[in-house]
Amino acid sequence: QVQLVESGGGLVQAGGSLRVSCAASGRTFSTYGMGWFRQAPGKERESVAAVSWSSDRTYYADSVKGRFTISRDNAKNTVYLQMNSLKPEDTAVYYCAASRRGWGTFPYEYDYWGQGTQVTVSS
């Protein structure tokens, strides 16, 4: 069982930056693929970024490529999402998730989910 707790969300102006973090419990964090997803009001949850258990693979949605960076620190059981050049359309609740497969880009590939953190980008 893995418990995930996101932090770092908030309100930022368009063009600004924000880093959200996800702290995981458990000793098997390093074996899990980790992903960030987001859900805006009235929209489906969408994949944002993912990193494999060994950090040898990363994935980014086209909408965030070049602006967002996912990283993980297995010693700290933490995964990060650095968000730069934020746009109002990035406004959403951001969720981190863990995949026992070690890698995944779709929500169904993830087994554990955090409670989410709100990111709001004002224009």
Secondary structure, DSSP 4 states (H G I P E B T S, - for coil): ---EEEE--EEEETT--EEEEEEE-STTGGGSEEEEEEE-TTS--EEEEEE-TTSS-EEE-TTTTTTEEEEEETTTTEEEEEE-S--GGG-EEEEEEEETTS--SSGGG--EE---EEEEEE-
